[in-house]
Each structure stands twice: as structure tokens, then as C-alpha cells.
Amino acid sequence: MKSIGHLAVFLGLAAALTLSIEVGAQSGNVEQTLLQLERDWEQANAKNDLAALDRILAPEFVNTDSDGRLATRAEVMARRKSGVVKFAAFTQDDYKVHLFGDTAIVTGRSTSKGIRDGKDYSGQERFTDVFVRRDGRWQAVSTHASRVAKP
């Protein structure tokens, strides 16, 4: 009887370990997918690639810029298309990914050189991006940026 009990405990632990490894691998894959999406977004900003932005930004996307202004997806795309916002350089780093089922939050730092509304728009910002997964595809639904104070 003890052998059957030990076997049941062993099988239970093995199943739990297998599930933990599978969940960890899935989380790692999701994290890598989100980081690649962030890098794609970074490149789309750097190259002013509207087609890539169109794929990345969800229909209900809202941008809160470092001046506290809100912009819908349509407004963001129109401003990029018109050249009101244009980057000469745009990079991101210091990513942190937080998963909540089909919602994810990615934080990080961006460094940019560009123009916005005819003025220099260069410097560093901290950002928080919110993504949702629908039909197996991740899209950005929100971003919020805060300027990093110059030393």
C-alpha cells in the first residue's frame, strides 16, 4: 500500500513539475513575442513605417504623450503621415514584461531624436505599453510616456 501511495505522490509531483515547465516555457515565448513586438514598434517609429504601425496598434489604441496629451490611433497615424511627428532616431531599452493572461504590460526607456509640432523632440522617456492578445495576436492598446529629467 505504501508503494502505491509513494507512486501516486511521485506521479503528482512529476505532473506538477511538467506543468510548471510548460507554463514557464509558454511565458518565456510570450515574453519573447512581446519584446519582438516592441522592437518592431521601435523600428516602425525610427523609420516612420506607417504600415508597421498599422499592424501594431489596435483600433482602440490611445497614446498619452509626455505632455499629457491624448491621441487616438487615427490621430497618431494622421500626425505621422503628415510629418507633424517624425523621428530621425528612435531606440528603446530596459524592458520589463508583466503578463496577466491575455493582457501584458511592457515598461522601458526610449531615446529619440525628432520633431513634433515643428519643434525639437529629442531626449529620453520612460514608457508603459499595454498589449492585448486577440485571436492569438498581440496588439498595443495604450502607451503612456514620461520625460526623463535632464541631469
Buried (B, 14 or more C-beta within 10 A) or exposed (E): EEEEEEEEEEEEEEEEEEEEEEEEEEEEEBBEBBBEBBEBBBBBBBEBBEEBBEEBBBEEBBBBBBEEEEBBBEBBBEBBEEEEBBBEEBBBEEBEBEBEEEEBBBBBBBBBBBBBEEEEBBBBBBBBBBBBBEEEEBBBBBBBBBEBEEE
